[in-house]
Amino acid sequence: MSKICQITGKRPLSGNNVSHSNRRTRRRFLPNLQEKKFYIPEVKKWVTLKVTTKAVRTINKVGIYEFLTRQLAKGFDPEVWVAGGKQYSDSKFERGYRRVEHVDANGVKSYSITYEPEAPARKKVRLSSILKK
């Protein structure tokens, strides 16, 4: 999993740990990345992005749609996870055990317990395809 902000493009920096005796050892400065779901009301879509906390603050200030269009104008076009509003709130796709009802040809109902280890696959698309006007 790469440690790159999908919106701003920030990536890890490298430098030195310097001890009291001035001994230097190499280290990495990682960006503070968080995976966050955003709702874009202009296109009625949920988008999951891996963003830095600074980008989240900027999104809170100017709005998600405005910030994404600015970044697309700068040349950033990441692939993002997208789901429609109803697909995310639908509880029948939760992970785990589920009771399934079966009806045979005679109309007799029976039940079985199934285990679904993963939720259905989300769709990964380019951000520019979502924000087209």
C-alpha positions in Angstrom: 0.0 0.0 0.0 1.6 3.2 -1.1 1.8 6.1 1.3 0.8 8.9 -1.1 -2.0 11.3 -0.7 -4.5 10.8 -3.6 -5.5 14.5 -3.6 -2.3 16.5 -2.9 0.3 14.0 -4.0 2.3 14.3 -0.8 4.7 11.3 -0.3 7.2 10.2 2.3 10.4 12.3 2.8 13.7 10.9 4.0 16.1 12.4 6.5 18.3 11.7 9.5 17.7 10.8 13.1 20.4 12.8 14.9 21.4 11.6 18.4 23.0 13.7 21.2 26.4 12.5 20.1 25.5 13.8 16.5 25.4 10.2 15.1 23.1 10.1 12.1 20.9 7.3 11.0 18.5 7.4 8.1 14.7 7.6 8.7 11.5 8.3 6.8 9.0 11.1 7.5 5.6 9.7 6.6 2.6 11.8 5.7 -0.4 11.6 8.1 -2.7 9.6 5.8 -6.3 8.7 6.6 -8.7 6.7 4.5 -12.0 8.8 4.5 -15.3 8.6 2.7 -16.6 11.8 1.3 -20.1 12.5 -0.2 -20.1 14.7 -3.3 -23.6 16.2 -3.3 -23.2 17.8 -6.8 -22.9 14.3 -8.4 -24.7 12.3 -5.6 -21.8 9.9 -5.1 -19.7 8.5 -2.2 -16.0 8.6 -2.8 -13.3 6.9 -0.7 -10.0 8.7 -0.7 -6.7 8.2 1.1 -5.8 11.8 2.1 -3.6 13.7 4.5 -5.1 15.5 7.4 -4.1 18.8 5.9 -6.2 17.9 2.8 -9.2 17.1 5.0 -8.9 20.5 6.6 -8.8 22.2 3.2 -11.8 20.1 2.1 -13.7 21.3 5.2 -12.9 24.9 4.3 -13.6 25.1 0.6 -15.8 22.0 0.0 -15.0 18.6 -1.5 -16.3 19.4 -5.1 -14.4 22.7 -5.3 -11.2 21.1 -4.0 -11.3 18.1 -6.3 -11.9 20.3 -9.4 -8.9 22.5 -8.4 -6.7 19.4 -8.1 -7.9 18.0 -11.4 -7.0 21.4 -13.0 -3.5 21.0 -11.5 -3.2 17.6 -13.1 -4.0 15.1 -10.3 -6.4 12.4 -11.5 -6.3 9.5 -9.0 -8.3 6.3 -9.1 -10.9 6.4 -6.3 -13.4 3.9 -4.8 -16.9 4.9 -5.7 -20.3 3.8 -4.5 -23.8 5.2 -4.9 -25.7 6.5 -1.9 -28.0 3.5 -1.6 -25.4 0.9 -2.1 -23.4 2.0 1.0 -26.4 2.2 3.3 -27.8 -1.2 2.3 -27.3 -3.5 5.4 -27.7 -6.8 3.5 -24.1 -6.5 2.2 -22.4 -6.5 5.6 -19.7 -9.0 6.2 -20.3 -12.1 8.3 -23.1 -14.7 8.7 -26.4 -14.2 7.0 -29.7 -16.2 7.0 -30.8 -17.0 3.5 -34.4 -18.1 2.7 -34.9 -20.7 0.0 -38.3 -21.6 -1.6 -38.5 -24.8 -3.5 -40.9 -25.7 -6.4 -43.7 -26.8 -4.0 -43.5 -23.4 -2.2 -41.9 -24.9 1.0 -39.6 -22.4 2.7 -36.3 -23.4 4.2 -33.5 -21.4 5.7 -29.7 -21.7 5.6 -26.9 -19.8 7.2 -24.2 -18.6 4.8 -20.9 -16.8 5.6 -19.8 -14.0 3.3 -16.2 -13.1 4.2 -16.2 -10.0 2.0 -18.6 -7.3 1.0 -19.3 -6.9 -2.7 -16.5 -5.3 -4.7 -16.6 -1.6 -4.9 -16.0 0.1 -8.2 -12.6 1.9 -8.7 -12.8 4.7 -11.3 -10.9 7.8 -12.3 -11.9 10.9 -10.5 -12.3 12.9 -13.7 -15.1 10.5 -14.9 -17.1 11.3 -11.8 -16.8 15.1 -11.9 -17.6 15.5 -15.6 -20.2 18.3 -16.1 
